[in-house]
Amino acid sequence: DTGVSQNPRHKITKRGQNVTFRCDPISEHNRLYWYRQTLGQGPEFLTYFQNEAQLEKSRLLSDRFSAERPKGSFSTLEIQRTEQGDSAMYLCASSLGLAANTQYFGPGTRLTVL
Amino acid sequence: AQKITQTQPGMFVQEKEAVTLDCTYDTSDPSYGLFWYKQPSSGEMIFLIYQGSYDQQNATEGRYSLNFQKARKSANLVISASQLGDSAMYFCAMREGSLGGTSYGKLTFGQGTILTVHP
């Protein structure tokens, strides 16, 4: 399978706990994006990596959120001290080369905070 | 102001018929791209079609075509010969910014249109 993969697919956690999601982009895609999608809405941009450098972060990304892409391949998104408002689908996308190129999405991680 | 507007929360179409999903956008950037994605109930966003702001012809990909009217800032998706498997949420998205410039390619999405195909 050469598509974008995300793990876990579902995560249920209690308020206040930390969670970490992983995204494996399409091989050799140097650009990686994280989006968040709440029920009934379109995805909203969270952050962007070009290789290992995090070049842009949305104001939606509070201090409780941190993302890394240590070797320019897979990426992790961590949420500390989760809140019920963090419940959403977290989508990862990757693309190759120019910013104009098409982003291909993974299946997403659905987070439920109880 | 909304950058991407999809005014149809839901659309119904009979199998084998064509359907148009509306999308209007707002940008002052001369260089931008417009995308349509399909999201089935499984949640994965599936890329369908792309139109660049400088493209002279409307984009087509199989049964999908994009009716690009630049002056009206609209980028409607046309699905011909609808199939039951086309039932899903459809999102219009825009990438702003000049190629090779400071744009990092982030997408801004509309709120989506739920398409239901009846047999």
gemmi code that builds the backbone of each chain (N, CA, C; Angstrom):
import gemmi

chains = {
    "A": [
        ("ASP", (0.845, -1.195, 0.000), (0.000, 0.000, 0.000), (0.881, 1.245, 0.000)),
        ("THR", (0.724, 2.099, -1.002), (1.593, 3.260, -1.104), (0.894, 4.539, -0.710)),
        ("GLY", (-0.275, 4.487, -0.122), (-0.998, 5.677, 0.275), (-0.534, 6.197, 1.615)),
        ("VAL", (-1.165, 7.297, 2.054), (-0.892, 7.862, 3.374), (-1.565, 6.976, 4.428)),
        ("SER", (-0.829, 6.640, 5.461), (-1.417, 5.832, 6.527), (-1.388, 6.606, 7.838)),
        ("GLN", (-2.388, 6.341, 8.664), (-2.491, 6.998, 9.955), (-2.841, 5.976, 11.020)),
        ("ASN", (-2.241, 6.144, 12.185), (-2.518, 5.256, 13.315), (-2.555, 6.052, 14.610)),
        ("PRO", (-3.464, 5.663, 15.517), (-4.529, 4.676, 15.308), (-5.661, 5.251, 14.463)),
        ("ARG", (-6.578, 4.439, 14.065), (-7.729, 4.935, 13.323), (-8.763, 5.541, 14.266)),
        ("HIS", (-8.836, 5.004, 15.457), (-9.772, 5.527, 16.456), (-9.054, 5.596, 17.792)),
        ("LYS", (-9.384, 6.639, 18.558), (-8.805, 6.787, 19.887), (-9.867, 7.372, 20.801)),
        ("ILE", (-10.124, 6.663, 21.893), (-11.027, 7.169, 22.917), (-10.197, 7.410, 24.159)),
        ("THR", (-10.318, 8.592, 24.728), (-9.513, 8.925, 25.885), (-10.337, 9.735, 26.871)),
        ("LYS", (-9.845, 9.814, 28.076), (-10.525, 10.616, 29.092), (-9.924, 12.011, 29.109)),
        ("ARG", (-10.746, 12.960, 29.423), (-10.300, 14.347, 29.524), (-9.082, 14.454, 30.434)),
        ("GLY", (-8.095, 15.200, 29.960), (-6.894, 15.383, 30.748), (-5.740, 14.470, 30.368)),
        ("GLN", (-6.039, 13.430, 29.602), (-4.995, 12.511, 29.175), (-4.275, 13.058, 27.950)),
        ("ASN", (-3.067, 12.545, 27.723), (-2.304, 12.904, 26.513), (-2.514, 11.834, 25.443)),
        ("VAL", (-2.556, 12.260, 24.195), (-2.679, 11.305, 23.088), (-1.674, 11.672, 22.003)),
        ("THR", (-1.253, 10.663, 21.262), (-0.319, 10.878, 20.158), (-0.795, 10.113, 18.935)),
        ("PHE", (-0.786, 10.794, 17.808), (-1.178, 10.180, 16.542), (0.031, 10.151, 15.606)),
        ("ARG", (0.026, 9.159, 14.741), (1.127, 9.024, 13.789), (0.611, 9.090, 12.363)),
        ("CYS", (1.401, 9.708, 11.502), (1.087, 9.770, 10.071), (2.313, 9.329, 9.290)),
        ("ASP", (2.121, 8.390, 8.382), (3.172, 7.991, 7.454), (2.773, 8.464, 6.057)),
        ("PRO", (3.493, 9.425, 5.514), (3.105, 9.970, 4.201), (3.475, 9.014, 3.076)),
        ("ILE", (3.057, 9.367, 1.883), (3.466, 8.617, 0.692), (4.985, 8.759, 0.580)),
        ("SER", (5.616, 7.657, 0.255), (7.064, 7.632, 0.190), (7.604, 8.738, -0.713)),
        ("GLU", (8.596, 9.437, -0.222), (9.272, 10.522, -0.937), (8.487, 11.826, -1.019)),
        ("HIS", (7.302, 11.863, -0.446), (6.581, 13.145, -0.367), (7.266, 14.001, 0.694)),
        ("ASN", (7.714, 15.178, 0.294), (8.446, 16.011, 1.236), (7.541, 16.955, 2.033)),
        ("ARG", (6.301, 17.113, 1.578), (5.390, 18.017, 2.270), (4.348, 17.219, 3.045)),
        ("LEU", (4.091, 17.633, 4.266), (3.141, 16.922, 5.116), (2.291, 17.940, 5.860)),
        ("TYR", (0.979, 17.700, 5.853), (0.017, 18.622, 6.444), (-0.855, 17.877, 7.454)),
        ("TRP", (-1.224, 18.573, 8.507), (-2.223, 18.082, 9.454), (-3.449, 19.005, 9.384)),
        ("TYR", (-4.623, 18.363, 9.376), (-5.891, 19.077, 9.397), (-6.767, 18.478, 10.495)),
        ("ARG", (-7.721, 19.275, 10.948), (-8.700, 18.789, 11.917), (-10.096, 19.002, 11.332)),
        ("GLN", (-10.933, 17.983, 11.488), (-12.286, 18.064, 10.953), (-13.288, 17.715, 12.037)),
        ("THR", (-14.149, 18.651, 12.370), (-15.224, 18.382, 13.320), (-16.486, 18.010, 12.551)),
        ("LEU", (-17.423, 17.412, 13.256), (-18.614, 16.846, 12.633), (-19.378, 17.889, 11.828)),
        ("GLY", (-19.638, 17.572, 10.562), (-20.425, 18.456, 9.715), (-19.665, 19.622, 9.122)),
        ("GLN", (-18.354, 19.658, 9.329), (-17.541, 20.764, 8.816), (-16.477, 20.244, 7.860)),
        ("GLY", (-15.911, 21.154, 7.092), (-14.769, 20.799, 6.274), (-13.510, 20.792, 7.114)),
        ("PRO", (-12.471, 20.126, 6.644), (-11.198, 20.117, 7.389), (-10.634, 21.521, 7.540)),
        ("GLU", (-9.932, 21.731, 8.670), (-9.256, 23.010, 8.917), (-7.763, 22.737, 9.096)),
        ("PHE", (-6.957, 23.571, 8.483), (-5.512, 23.423, 8.527), (-4.976, 23.608, 9.942)),
        ("LEU", (-4.053, 22.724, 10.323), (-3.391, 22.845, 11.617), (-1.924, 23.240, 11.470)),
        ("THR", (-1.185, 22.431, 10.699), (0.234, 22.694, 10.597), (0.813, 22.033, 9.360)),
        ("TYR", (2.031, 22.479, 8.988), (2.660, 22.022, 7.754), (4.151, 21.793, 7.976)),
        ("PHE", (4.639, 20.710, 7.400), (6.068, 20.402, 7.416), (6.593, 20.319, 5.984)),
        ("GLN", (7.765, 20.869, 5.793), (8.507, 20.588, 4.568), (9.762, 19.866, 5.011)),
        ("ASN", (9.864, 18.620, 4.623), (10.881, 17.723, 5.181), (10.723, 17.721, 6.705)),
        ("GLU", (11.761, 18.017, 7.447), (11.633, 17.953, 8.908), (11.276, 19.300, 9.526)),
        ("ALA", (11.207, 20.329, 8.724), (10.956, 21.674, 9.244), (9.460, 21.993, 9.310)),
        ("GLN", (9.035, 22.424, 10.488), (7.641, 22.851, 10.649), (7.564, 24.321, 10.246)),
        ("LEU", (6.968, 24.619, 9.129), (7.044, 25.954, 8.550), (5.821, 26.814, 8.814)),
        ("GLU", (4.713, 26.196, 9.168), (3.523, 26.998, 9.420), (2.634, 26.317, 10.434)),
        ("LYS", (2.081, 27.098, 11.325), (1.136, 26.602, 12.322), (-0.078, 27.510, 12.361)),
        ("SER", (-1.251, 26.901, 12.405), (-2.482, 27.663, 12.517), (-2.669, 28.148, 13.955)),
        ("ARG", (-3.433, 29.212, 14.104), (-3.752, 29.663, 15.465), (-4.653, 28.656, 16.179)),
        ("LEU", (-5.197, 27.711, 15.406), (-5.994, 26.638, 16.026), (-5.107, 25.721, 16.859)),
        ("LEU", (-3.831, 25.724, 16.562), (-2.891, 24.827, 17.242), (-2.455, 25.478, 18.551)),
        ("SER", (-3.215, 25.144, 19.614), (-2.897, 25.747, 20.908), (-1.605, 25.163, 21.466)),
        ("ASP", (-1.191, 25.688, 22.616), (0.046, 25.224, 23.245), (-0.028, 23.757, 23.648)),
        ("ARG", (-1.219, 23.223, 23.727), (-1.354, 21.809, 24.115), (-1.045, 20.872, 22.949)),
        ("PHE", (-0.969, 21.431, 21.758), (-0.707, 20.626, 20.570), (0.762, 20.773, 20.176)),
        ("SER", (1.357, 19.658, 19.815), (2.706, 19.724, 19.260), (2.842, 18.678, 18.169)),
        ("ALA", (3.543, 19.044, 17.128), (3.744, 18.139, 15.999), (5.219, 18.080, 15.681)),
        ("GLU", (5.632, 16.899, 15.241), (7.030, 16.697, 14.874), (7.119, 15.870, 13.608)),
        ("ARG", (8.235, 16.031, 12.947), (8.568, 15.168, 11.803), (10.078, 15.006, 11.820)),
        ("PRO", (10.559, 14.230, 12.751), (11.985, 14.234, 13.089), (12.946, 13.897, 11.956)),
        ("LYS", (12.609, 13.015, 11.099), (13.540, 12.619, 10.041), (12.990, 12.948, 8.654)),
        ("GLY", (11.977, 13.775, 8.641), (11.402, 14.140, 7.355), (10.572, 13.051, 6.726)),
        ("SER", (10.249, 12.015, 7.513), (9.412, 10.950, 6.951), (8.066, 10.961, 7.674)),
        ("PHE", (7.889, 10.119, 8.709), (6.619, 10.103, 9.409), (6.504, 11.332, 10.315)),
        ("SER", (5.278, 11.592, 10.737), (5.030, 12.720, 11.624), (4.152, 12.264, 12.781)),
        ("THR", (4.301, 12.932, 13.913), (3.431, 12.683, 15.055), (2.751, 13.973, 15.476)),
        ("LEU", (1.537, 13.840, 15.935), (0.773, 14.953, 16.483), (0.372, 14.566, 17.900)),
        ("GLU", (0.804, 15.338, 18.878), (0.492, 15.051, 20.266), (-0.427, 16.120, 20.812)),
        ("ILE", (-1.412, 15.680, 21.550), (-2.305, 16.595, 22.262), (-2.157, 16.307, 23.752)),
        ("GLN", (-1.767, 17.313, 24.488), (-1.621, 17.158, 25.935), (-2.881, 17.669, 26.636)),
        ("ARG", (-3.172, 17.049, 27.766), (-4.299, 17.473, 28.605), (-5.553, 17.663, 27.748)),
        ("THR", (-5.966, 16.593, 27.111), (-7.080, 16.668, 26.169), (-8.339, 17.244, 26.809)),
        ("GLU", (-9.093, 17.939, 25.979), (-10.376, 18.526, 26.365), (-11.452, 17.969, 25.453)),
        ("GLN", (-12.708, 18.059, 25.895), (-13.800, 17.514, 25.082), (-13.864, 18.197, 23.719)),
        ("GLY", (-13.478, 19.444, 23.653), (-13.477, 20.173, 22.389), (-12.439, 19.685, 21.394)),
        ("ASP", (-11.537, 18.820, 21.849), (-10.535, 18.251, 20.943), (-11.101, 17.092, 20.142)),
        ("SER", (-12.271, 16.633, 20.502), (-12.893, 15.517, 19.784), (-13.114, 15.909, 18.330)),
        ("ALA", (-12.541, 15.141, 17.435), (-12.571, 15.475, 16.008), (-11.883, 14.365, 15.237)),
        ("MET", (-11.917, 14.501, 13.915), (-11.115, 13.648, 13.035), (-9.847, 14.417, 12.713)),
        ("TYR", (-8.709, 13.780, 12.894), (-7.435, 14.406, 12.581), (-6.903, 13.756, 11.304)),
        ("LEU", (-6.755, 14.583, 10.280), (-6.373, 14.115, 8.961), (-4.951, 14.554, 8.633)),
        ("CYS", (-4.235, 13.656, 8.011), (-2.890, 13.938, 7.549), (-2.889, 13.868, 6.025)),
        ("ALA", (-2.138, 14.741, 5.396), (-2.027, 14.732, 3.941), (-0.578, 14.952, 3.555)),
        ("SER", (-0.197, 14.439, 2.401), (1.157, 14.662, 1.926), (1.144, 15.025, 0.452)),
        ("SER", (2.194, 15.702, 0.037), (2.327, 16.055, -1.366), (3.809, 16.139, -1.704)),
        ("LEU", (4.071, 16.141, -2.998), (5.449, 16.134, -3.460), (5.769, 17.441, -4.147)),
        ("GLY", (6.935, 17.974, -3.846), (7.440, 19.081, -4.626), (6.771, 20.402, -4.349)),
        ("LEU", (6.194, 20.990, -5.377), (5.671, 22.339, -5.277), (4.448, 22.419, -4.374)),
        ("ALA", (4.256, 23.608, -3.815), (3.088, 23.835, -2.958), (1.803, 23.640, -3.732)),
        ("ALA", (1.869, 23.785, -5.029), (0.664, 23.683, -5.838), (0.209, 22.256, -6.030)),
        ("ASN", (1.074, 21.320, -5.746), (0.729, 19.938, -6.054), (-0.351, 19.375, -5.157)),
        ("THR", (-1.022, 18.385, -5.682), (-2.169, 17.799, -5.003), (-1.775, 17.147, -3.689)),
        ("GLN", (-2.582, 17.365, -2.679), (-2.396, 16.712, -1.398), (-3.246, 15.441, -1.358)),
        ("TYR", (-2.617, 14.367, -0.910), (-3.293, 13.093, -0.768), (-3.459, 12.810, 0.723)),
        ("PHE", (-4.691, 12.462, 1.079), (-5.035, 12.323, 2.482), (-4.996, 10.876, 2.955)),
        ("GLY", (-4.716, 10.733, 4.230), (-4.842, 9.448, 4.889), (-6.263, 9.234, 5.384)),
        ("PRO", (-6.520, 8.082, 6.013), (-7.873, 7.751, 6.461), (-8.316, 8.505, 7.708)),
        ("GLY", (-7.368, 9.171, 8.371), (-7.718, 9.957, 9.546), (-7.687, 9.161, 10.840)),
        ("THR", (-7.547, 9.892, 11.933), (-7.671, 9.340, 13.282), (-8.843, 10.052, 13.948)),
        ("ARG", (-9.830, 9.258, 14.343), (-10.994, 9.850, 15.016), (-10.767, 9.834, 16.517)),
        ("LEU", (-10.711, 11.016, 17.117), (-10.479, 11.154, 18.556), (-11.784, 11.478, 19.264)),
        ("THR", (-12.065, 10.728, 20.304), (-13.206, 11.008, 21.177), (-12.676, 11.229, 22.585)),
        ("VAL", (-12.962, 12.393, 23.131), (-12.545, 12.719, 24.492), (-13.771, 12.692, 25.392)),
        ("LEU", (-13.733, 11.795, 26.379), (-14.892, 11.621, 27.267), (-14.824, 12.555, 28.466)),
    ],
    "B": [
        ("ALA", (-15.175, 36.781, 6.032), (-15.907, 36.264, 4.877), (-15.408, 34.855, 4.554)),
        ("GLN", (-16.346, 34.032, 4.148), (-16.000, 32.669, 3.788), (-15.154, 32.673, 2.529)),
        ("LYS", (-14.092, 31.905, 2.523), (-13.274, 31.825, 1.317), (-13.841, 30.822, 0.330)),
        ("ILE", (-14.453, 29.773, 0.853), (-15.074, 28.757, 0.008), (-16.517, 28.585, 0.485)),
        ("THR", (-17.434, 28.696, -0.425), (-18.837, 28.568, -0.076), (-19.487, 27.463, -0.898)),
        ("GLN", (-20.064, 26.518, -0.180), (-20.850, 25.473, -0.825), (-22.265, 25.630, -0.289)),
        ("THR", (-23.159, 26.077, -1.126), (-24.485, 26.480, -0.675), (-25.483, 25.329, -0.582)),
        ("GLN", (-25.111, 24.167, -1.082), (-26.031, 23.026, -1.088), (-25.646, 22.052, 0.020)),
        ("PRO", (-26.351, 22.054, 1.138), (-26.009, 21.092, 2.187), (-26.217, 19.655, 1.724)),
        ("GLY", (-27.246, 19.437, 0.905), (-27.518, 18.090, 0.425), (-28.076, 18.112, -0.985)),
        ("MET", (-27.721, 17.098, -1.766), (-28.224, 16.980, -3.126), (-28.638, 15.525, -3.373)),
        ("PHE", (-29.699, 15.368, -4.174), (-30.161, 14.034, -4.533), (-30.127, 13.907, -6.056)),
        ("VAL", (-29.743, 12.723, -6.524), (-29.702, 12.487, -7.964), (-30.082, 11.044, -8.231)),
        ("GLN", (-30.695, 10.842, -9.366), (-31.058, 9.481, -9.781), (-29.839, 8.836, -10.424)),
        ("GLU", (-29.679, 7.563, -10.160), (-28.582, 6.815, -10.779), (-28.574, 7.035, -12.290)),
        ("LYS", (-27.372, 7.194, -12.847), (-27.117, 7.381, -14.273), (-27.371, 8.810, -14.749)),
        ("GLU", (-27.884, 9.657, -13.901), (-28.074, 11.052, -14.293), (-26.861, 11.879, -13.881)),
        ("ALA", (-26.769, 13.096, -14.427), (-25.686, 14.015, -14.089), (-26.120, 14.922, -12.946)),
        ("VAL", (-25.138, 15.380, -12.183), (-25.428, 16.286, -11.065), (-24.319, 17.328, -10.981)),
        ("THR", (-24.696, 18.543, -10.597), (-23.735, 19.628, -10.430), (-23.706, 20.063, -8.975)),
        ("LEU", (-22.512, 20.081, -8.405), (-22.314, 20.555, -7.033), (-21.650, 21.926, -7.096)),
        ("ASP", (-22.233, 22.891, -6.411), (-21.793, 24.268, -6.529), (-20.666, 24.618, -5.561)),
        ("CYS", (-19.791, 25.494, -6.028), (-18.706, 26.002, -5.194), (-18.358, 27.402, -5.668)),
        ("THR", (-18.371, 28.366, -4.768), (-17.861, 29.689, -5.080), (-16.723, 29.990, -4.122)),
        ("TYR", (-15.795, 30.838, -4.573), (-14.611, 31.106, -3.779), (-14.325, 32.592, -3.759)),
        ("ASP", (-13.490, 32.975, -2.831), (-13.151, 34.389, -2.674), (-11.656, 34.497, -2.428)),
        ("THR", (-10.966, 35.158, -3.330), (-9.546, 35.395, -3.161), (-9.132, 36.586, -3.991)),
        ("SER", (-8.106, 37.283, -3.532), (-7.532, 38.375, -4.315), (-6.194, 37.957, -4.909)),
        ("ASP", (-5.806, 36.736, -4.633), (-4.537, 36.219, -5.144), (-4.718, 35.816, -6.607)),
        ("PRO", (-3.834, 36.254, -7.505), (-3.998, 35.884, -8.917), (-3.653, 34.417, -9.194)),
        ("SER", (-2.893, 33.814, -8.295), (-2.483, 32.418, -8.492), (-3.103, 31.561, -7.406)),
        ("TYR", (-3.945, 30.671, -7.802), (-4.601, 29.797, -6.837), (-5.013, 28.505, -7.520)),
        ("GLY", (-5.356, 27.537, -6.720), (-5.812, 26.258, -7.252), (-7.090, 25.834, -6.561)),
        ("LEU", (-7.901, 25.151, -7.297), (-9.182, 24.688, -6.760), (-9.241, 23.169, -6.854)),
        ("PHE", (-9.693, 22.547, -5.803), (-9.718, 21.091, -5.703), (-11.109, 20.631, -5.285)),
        ("TRP", (-11.435, 19.442, -5.725), (-12.608, 18.748, -5.198), (-12.166, 17.412, -4.616)),
        ("TYR", (-12.684, 17.149, -3.409), (-12.431, 15.890, -2.733), (-13.757, 15.225, -2.391)),
        ("LYS", (-13.722, 13.910, -2.373), (-14.881, 13.095, -1.987), (-14.567, 12.431, -0.656)),
        ("GLN", (-15.515, 12.480, 0.271), (-15.317, 11.833, 1.568), (-16.455, 10.865, 1.840)),
        ("PRO", (-16.220, 9.582, 1.613), (-17.247, 8.585, 1.946), (-17.410, 8.480, 3.459)),
        ("SER", (-18.349, 7.662, 3.875), (-18.615, 7.525, 5.315), (-17.411, 6.972, 6.067)),
        ("SER", (-16.493, 6.327, 5.366), (-15.281, 5.804, 6.015), (-14.353, 6.920, 6.496)),
        ("GLY", (-14.506, 8.115, 5.934), (-13.748, 9.262, 6.422), (-12.573, 9.702, 5.575)),
        ("GLU", (-12.070, 8.858, 4.706), (-10.897, 9.239, 3.921), (-11.255, 10.262, 2.865)),
        ("MET", (-10.408, 11.262, 2.692), (-10.598, 12.287, 1.674), (-9.954, 11.796, 0.378)),
        ("ILE", (-10.764, 11.674, -0.664), (-10.294, 11.153, -1.937), (-10.232, 12.293, -2.949)),
        ("PHE", (-9.045, 12.533, -3.500), (-8.880, 13.590, -4.484), (-9.616, 13.235, -5.777)),
        ("LEU", (-10.355, 14.207, -6.318), (-11.104, 13.974, -7.541), (-10.545, 14.755, -8.724)),
        ("ILE", (-10.355, 16.070, -8.539), (-10.051, 16.898, -9.698), (-9.439, 18.215, -9.238)),
        ("TYR", (-8.596, 18.799, -10.116), (-7.890, 20.038, -9.807), (-8.009, 21.017, -10.971)),
        ("GLN", (-8.155, 22.305, -10.611), (-8.173, 23.370, -11.617), (-7.257, 24.495, -11.153)),
        ("GLY", (-6.295, 24.858, -11.977), (-5.425, 25.978, -11.669), (-6.023, 27.273, -12.186)),
        ("SER", (-5.692, 28.377, -11.528), (-6.309, 29.647, -11.892), (-5.900, 30.114, -13.284)),
        ("TYR", (-4.771, 29.628, -13.768), (-4.313, 30.048, -15.080), (-4.670, 29.037, -16.179)),
        ("ASP", (-5.301, 27.959, -15.778), (-5.670, 26.949, -16.779), (-6.738, 27.504, -17.709)),
        ("GLN", (-6.510, 27.323, -18.998), (-7.429, 27.873, -19.982), (-8.665, 26.990, -20.184)),
        ("GLN", (-8.474, 25.705, -19.962), (-9.587, 24.789, -20.190), (-10.090, 24.223, -18.873)),
        ("ASN", (-11.357, 23.867, -18.858), (-11.923, 23.216, -17.689), (-11.309, 21.838, -17.506)),
        ("ALA", (-11.032, 21.504, -16.237), (-10.435, 20.203, -15.943), (-11.467, 19.088, -16.077)),
        ("THR", (-10.999, 17.939, -16.527), (-11.841, 16.750, -16.595), (-11.035, 15.549, -16.116)),
        ("GLU", (-11.719, 14.647, -15.409), (-11.117, 13.396, -14.953), (-12.193, 12.338, -14.989)),
        ("GLY", (-12.235, 11.585, -16.062), (-13.245, 10.542, -16.170), (-14.644, 11.127, -16.136)),
        ("ARG", (-15.453, 10.693, -15.173), (-16.837, 11.183, -15.061), (-16.933, 12.542, -14.373)),
        ("TYR", (-15.792, 13.049, -13.912), (-15.794, 14.327, -13.199), (-15.304, 15.452, -14.126)),
        ("SER", (-15.979, 16.554, -14.084), (-15.497, 17.742, -14.771), (-15.731, 18.949, -13.879)),
        ("LEU", (-14.914, 19.950, -14.074), (-14.992, 21.147, -13.252), (-15.406, 22.311, -14.151)),
        ("ASN", (-16.526, 22.904, -13.846), (-17.020, 24.052, -14.600), (-16.452, 25.311, -13.953)),
        ("PHE", (-15.341, 25.788, -14.512), (-14.594, 26.892, -13.932), (-15.012, 28.195, -14.602)),
        ("GLN", (-15.620, 29.084, -13.817), (-16.008, 30.397, -14.325), (-15.278, 31.435, -13.463)),
        ("LYS", (-14.130, 31.868, -13.984), (-13.221, 32.692, -13.210), (-13.839, 34.027, -12.825)),
        ("ALA", (-14.529, 34.664, -13.747), (-15.108, 35.976, -13.471), (-16.164, 35.897, -12.370)),
        ("ARG", (-16.860, 34.801, -12.329), (-17.892, 34.606, -11.298), (-17.314, 33.972, -10.044)),
        ("LYS", (-16.050, 33.598, -10.089), (-15.388, 32.911, -8.974), (-16.185, 31.678, -8.558)),
        ("SER", (-16.479, 30.870, -9.556), (-17.163, 29.624, -9.249), (-16.407, 28.446, -9.858)),
        ("ALA", (-16.509, 27.318, -9.215), (-15.792, 26.106, -9.630), (-16.689, 24.912, -9.326)),
        ("ASN", (-17.719, 24.762, -10.114), (-18.704, 23.717, -9.850), (-18.223, 22.365, -10.347)),
        ("LEU", (-18.530, 21.343, -9.582), (-18.182, 19.963, -9.960), (-19.375, 19.329, -10.654)),
        ("VAL", (-19.115, 18.749, -11.808), (-20.157, 18.026, -12.533), (-19.794, 16.554, -12.534)),
        ("ILE", (-20.714, 15.738, -12.054), (-20.536, 14.288, -12.080), (-21.524, 13.749, -13.098)),
        ("SER", (-21.003, 13.097, -14.113), (-21.886, 12.536, -15.137), (-22.180, 11.081, -14.806)),
        ("ALA", (-23.306, 10.586, -15.293), (-23.667, 9.169, -15.132), (-23.465, 8.700, -13.694)),
        ("SER", (-24.178, 9.315, -12.771), (-24.005, 9.022, -11.344), (-24.148, 7.529, -11.045)),
        ("GLN", (-23.347, 7.096, -10.087), (-23.388, 5.710, -9.637), (-23.709, 5.693, -8.144)),
        ("LEU", (-24.218, 4.555, -7.675), (-24.570, 4.454, -6.254), (-23.354, 4.739, -5.369)),
        ("GLY", (-22.183, 4.339, -5.845), (-20.950, 4.565, -5.082), (-20.527, 6.010, -5.003)),
        ("ASP", (-21.210, 6.880, -5.725), (-20.900, 8.312, -5.657), (-21.514, 8.962, -4.423)),
        ("SER", (-22.393, 8.255, -3.749), (-23.008, 8.808, -2.530), (-21.923, 9.055, -1.486)),
        ("ALA", (-21.766, 10.311, -1.098), (-20.687, 10.704, -0.186), (-20.803, 12.195, 0.081)),
        ("MET", (-19.900, 12.688, 0.928), (-19.743, 14.125, 1.135), (-18.700, 14.618, 0.145)),
        ("TYR", (-18.958, 15.777, -0.459), (-18.030, 16.356, -1.425), (-17.586, 17.724, -0.932)),
        ("PHE", (-16.268, 17.917, -0.955), (-15.699, 19.177, -0.499), (-14.977, 19.882, -1.637)),
        ("CYS", (-15.203, 21.179, -1.704), (-14.442, 22.070, -2.572), (-13.360, 22.716, -1.707)),
        ("ALA", (-12.165, 22.865, -2.244), (-11.067, 23.438, -1.473), (-10.235, 24.354, -2.364)),
        ("MET", (-9.573, 25.303, -1.735), (-8.749, 26.258, -2.474), (-7.368, 26.357, -1.852)),
        ("ARG", (-6.378, 26.441, -2.702), (-5.010, 26.733, -2.292), (-4.676, 28.093, -2.858)),
        ("GLU", (-4.240, 28.994, -1.999), (-3.845, 30.325, -2.447), (-2.326, 30.442, -2.465)),
        ("GLY", (-1.842, 31.434, -3.192), (-0.421, 31.719, -3.136), (0.276, 31.397, -4.430)),
        ("SER", (1.361, 32.102, -4.660), (2.097, 31.961, -5.904), (3.028, 30.775, -5.843)),
        ("LEU", (3.216, 30.162, -6.967), (4.132, 29.040, -7.061), (5.533, 29.480, -6.687)),
        ("GLY", (6.188, 28.701, -5.863), (7.566, 28.982, -5.493), (7.724, 30.140, -4.544)),
        ("GLY", (6.625, 30.719, -4.129), (6.703, 31.842, -3.203), (6.570, 31.379, -1.773)),
        ("THR", (5.920, 32.154, -0.958), (5.814, 31.804, 0.453), (4.618, 30.918, 0.745)),
        ("SER", (3.834, 30.609, -0.281), (2.695, 29.736, -0.028), (3.175, 28.355, 0.320)),
        ("TYR", (2.616, 27.810, 1.340), (2.973, 26.453, 1.713), (1.931, 25.447, 1.248)),
        ("GLY", (0.941, 25.919, 0.549), (0.006, 25.006, -0.072), (-1.149, 24.565, 0.784)),
        ("LYS", (-1.356, 25.176, 1.946), (-2.458, 24.730, 2.784), (-3.780, 24.948, 2.062)),
        ("LEU", (-4.702, 24.051, 2.311), (-6.009, 24.101, 1.676), (-7.047, 24.699, 2.628)),
        ("THR", (-7.949, 25.485, 2.042), (-9.122, 25.985, 2.762), (-10.333, 25.289, 2.167)),
        ("PHE", (-11.116, 24.650, 3.018), (-12.242, 23.845, 2.570), (-13.568, 24.554, 2.789)),
        ("GLY", (-14.544, 24.195, 1.946), (-15.925, 24.585, 2.190), (-16.547, 23.625, 3.192)),
        ("GLN", (-17.838, 23.822, 3.429), (-18.525, 22.994, 4.427), (-19.052, 21.690, 3.870)),
        ("GLY", (-18.979, 21.540, 2.573), (-19.331, 20.267, 1.970), (-20.774, 20.167, 1.523)),
        ("THR", (-20.999, 19.242, 0.601), (-22.334, 18.891, 0.120), (-22.475, 17.386, 0.198)),
        ("ILE", (-23.542, 16.932, 0.833), (-23.805, 15.490, 0.891), (-24.595, 15.101, -0.348)),
        ("LEU", (-24.028, 14.199, -1.135), (-24.696, 13.722, -2.345), (-25.274, 12.333, -2.090)),
        ("THR", (-26.534, 12.172, -2.401), (-27.187, 10.870, -2.309), (-27.657, 10.466, -3.692)),
        ("VAL", (-27.211, 9.286, -4.123), (-27.607, 8.760, -5.420), (-28.672, 7.694, -5.205)),
        ("HIS", (-29.836, 7.898, -5.797), (-30.942, 6.947, -5.678), (-30.920, 5.952, -6.826)),
        ("PRO", (-31.242, 4.671, -6.549), (-31.290, 3.691, -7.642), (-32.508, 3.893, -8.527)),
    ],
}
model = gemmi.Model(1)
for chain_id, residues in chains.items():
    chain = gemmi.Chain(chain_id)
    for i, (resn, *xyz) in enumerate(residues, 1):
        res = gemmi.Residue()
        res.name, res.seqid = resn, gemmi.SeqId(i, " ")
        for name, pos in zip(("N", "CA", "C"), xyz):
            atom = gemmi.Atom()
            atom.name, atom.element = name, gemmi.Element(name[0])
            atom.pos, atom.b_iso = gemmi.Position(*pos), 0.0
            res.add_atom(atom)
        chain.add_residue(res)
    model.add_chain(chain)
structure = gemmi.Structure()
structure.add_model(model)
structure.setup_entities()
